[in-house]
Amino acid sequence: MDIKKDLPEIFEDFAENRQNSFLKVREVKENDNPLIGVFCKFFPQELAIAIDGTAVSLCSTSDETIADAEKDLPRNLCPLIKSSYGFAITDKCPFFYFSDLVVGETTCDGKKKMYEYLAETKPVHVMELPNKQSKEGLVLWEKEIYKMIDVLEEYFGRKITKEKLEEAIKIKNAERTAVKDFYEIMKNDEIPVSGLELWHVLNGITFEFDKRAVPKQLKDLKEKIFSENEKITGKPRILITGCPIGGATEKVIEAVENHGGVVVAYENCGGAKAIDRNVEEDTGDPIRAIAEKYIEIGCACMSPNPNRMDLLNRIVDQYKVDGVIDMHLQACQPFQVESLKIKRFANNEKNIPYISIETDYSQSDIGQINTRVAAFIEMI
């Protein structure tokens, strides 16, 4: 990436990374590299790296294909599930089209049933995720990773050795560390980027297929924005948590920043949740180390879910958060039920305002979201 570009153009580059990667994915296939389509942060990407392959997030944050999905799926299903399925059956997602194998996970019942239909169009392997972050859950999850390795080795004809896994762990840890180092610029009292610009970088970098290149890209960008960007000060500092955000749900970020606030942190899947900790290196048992890292992700599908509360507690303090917005997708019951805990945490433990927003991928509720967020920001 040319760091001589103007900053707005650089942020546009990251925002367009997903679109550009539609073209790059063809190169991956032409080079005969395995391409694994995934839906969730629970998939250990180290496994893909260990077979010299790439894991790519499949399209799932637009209402473009929901009408197609509703021909097969219930209308009152989560929009993320319908969007995922719709992009798959319509061949409107190049990532899905070029994926050799799709990996799902049992994070919710709706996804589990959707994968049954998805398997009619593409090879699908579903990893059975434990419901609890316990010793027994860790044993189950480790077994699932072994199963996943067997599937990858058989499907692609490539051996996943201990040495390859250890190297993959170091590569992925370096990427996670670089991303964390970048988004921690929002801890400062004077921040050099908006929350939307930050999100475009966090989201765009996931579509960089060369994971080794990520640390330098983000280091160069960080140095440039600190030296050239005007600083943002004095605005209410907002944390967004809840369901996966991105695509159409960027309307929540825009509502905050169009009404005087600034989003300083994201606890959602594309933010801090999945990269808060690295895989422990040089343990002698890389598969156990991978299992321990990924099972600790504080997703609402876990019950109980203390790791989410621990992460939120640290974020609120470190990023000097003034208010919490809990974003839910319609029909996403795990996050909706858990919202009471988040509200109690914000109001009672941290003494800061809290608001929950339920939305989908349509634009029909933008006015309502703007009205509610504007009142929330004014209250702060």
Phi, psi and omega in degrees: 000134182279110184278003177278352180292158174295152185300314179303324179292324178297315179296325176296324178301314180293322178296330181268001181304321181295316179295316179296328181290342173301325179281322181294330184295331176295322178296321177303315181291322180294333178272006177062035176266136179300137177238120183247119178274131183229158179247345194221152179287352179286342178291123180287104184293344175302330180293321178292318180297325184292343175251021182057038180244189182225135171258130182231139179287129182278154184298132183195020185230035180219153177269008185303322186247010184295322179299322177294319180294325183289352172290334181247330187249157178299144180293330183270021177275158179307134181298330179296319180293316180295319179296316179303310182293319181298316178297326181291312186283342181263357182058031178266001178246106180303327179298315179293317182301317184271349181296134175283325185214140176250133179247124176251180181208155187269056180282337176204159184295323180299317178297316183303316181287324178298323181298331179298319178285324181298326181294348177283345183245344185201146175302128183232134170240129182253124176272131181275106182274133177297157177274344183231148173269079185228175177299319179293321178296321179296319178299314179298315183293323177297320178296322179295324178292320175300318178298318180297320178298317178300317180297314181296317181297317181289318185290318185258352179067032180233136183274132175262103181268165176301319181295319179293322178294318180296322177293318180297323177299316180296319179296312182290323176298319180297321178294312180300318180298319180294320179294316177300314180300323180289309186287347177287356172299339182282357174287336186293152173294323176253112184253142187266000180221158173279166178295326179291319176297318177301315182296321179298324178290312182300319181286317183294325184292339179291344179259017171271111186286334178270092185297333179292338183276344187298312183305316181291320178303313183286326177297315179296318180295318180299314180298321183290316183291328178290330183274337189238336185280146171289147185269145178259125180221159170078004180262149175303132185262118189248138171256130173254128178230181177109216185293164175306136182245160180140163179059238184297332182280001171298347178300333178288318176298314181297323179297318178298311190276345173276351182237029167098358178258177174219131178278115183259348183203148175235121176265355183297175184304321181279358180253235189284335190307311188274344185241017182295328179227153178266170170281133179294132184264157172055043179270345186089345179224080186297329181291318176297319180297319178295316180299318181295322181292310189285329180290342181278357178300129186275064180274151180292349176288346177273141180217115359287175187227061183292335183293328176294318181293322178297316180295315179300320180299316180292320181296313181304318181287312187288329183258008176052053186287134179261341181196153184242128172249121182256104184266126179243139168276144181305135177072012175270086189296319181303313180288325179295317180293322182286349184299330179299319178296321180292321178296314178298320179299312183293309186287315189268319183274321184255350177057044176232154182294153181222143173216141174251141180232121175260132184211180173220201184264006178276171177258006188290340183255013183300318180299315180295317179298316180298319180296314182291317181292321178300317179294323179296313180295319180296324180296323180291000000 
